[in-house]
Amino acid sequence: MDQDPTLKQLKYFAALSEAGHYRKAAERVGISQPSLSLQIATLETRLGLILVERGRAGAVLTPAGREVLARVGRILDDVASLNDLSARLKTGMAGALRLGSSPTLGPYILPKVVRRLHARYPSLRLYIHDAAPRRLLEDLLAGKHDLILTHLPVNSSDVTVERLFREPLKVAVARGHPFAGQAAVRDEELSGQTVLSLSSAFTLHDQIIGLCHELGATLRQDYEGTSLDALRQMTAMDMGLTFLPALYVQSEVTNRGDDVEILSFRRDRFARSIGLVWRASSADDASFRRFASVIREVAEEDFPGLVSTER
């Protein structure tokens, strides 16, 4: 090839593939239809490929066109990320950030975090995606997230971990359970008890397994919860007791007359650690640490006495 494709040609090709019609694509990118056709034809010449079938039905991508489009999408995403990075490095926090978050955590703290971020950094756009912690790490390393808010530990040498806070795990029992009415549960009382847990996709699962082995409790394997709500509902049916994070308890259980009772355990020292994690190779370290500081502020000021911050 005498010349490489231009970024403008790639954008026009992506617009055409999305619109499926030259006129509509030209309107979207703000040029005339003949100009768009010329740019697409030039792109095909430079690549030495036929990318688009032209007919009465509109513009249909050829097999080669579909292959090229997949790569064009990644190139345009990378360029957008580069522009966002430039904006954040120049202004502190701006552009778009893709945050992955655990569904056992995000819904109970992120609304307050988002409000503070928007007030402090109005140019920042935050795209949030929920997934189980193990999936979050996979997607972070694959570049699908810029950073993740998750239960620690995270086992990878390719990431940077910023510890944020510790969140107590409370014991939940059915109202008819022998422990109902107690303020707390002692270690020795858990011996022989049936314990419900989230599936192995969640880091909390490993923590509960370790406790069961330590105290002689039995982890129920045939019914693993897929969410904290599912765990609570199974507990309410007296299928076993469970451990629920304090932020969830405050949001979804306390003062709602629910069908489970909440008890303290180990004076709230049995807890999970929460951190913000990003790729060690990221050039956006300073912005991510600012992000972490906002989460710590929320933990300290909006949930005093409930969680304890870490640094």
ABEGO torsion letter per residue (X at the ends): XABBBBAAAAAAAAAAAAAGBAAAAAAAAGBBAAAAAAAAAAAAAAAGBBABBBBAAEBBBBAAAAAAAAAAAAAAAAAAAAAAAAAAAAAGBBEBBBBBBBAAAAAAAAAAAAAAAAAABAABBBBBBBBBAAAAAAAAAAGABABBBBBOBBBBAABBBBBABBBBBBBBBBAABAABGBABBBAAAABGBBBBBBBAABAAAAAAAAAAAAAGBBBBAABBBABAAAAAAAAAAGAEBBBBBAAAAAAAABGAGBABBBBBBGGGABBBBBBBBBBAABAAAAAAAAAAAAAAAAAAAAABGABBBBX
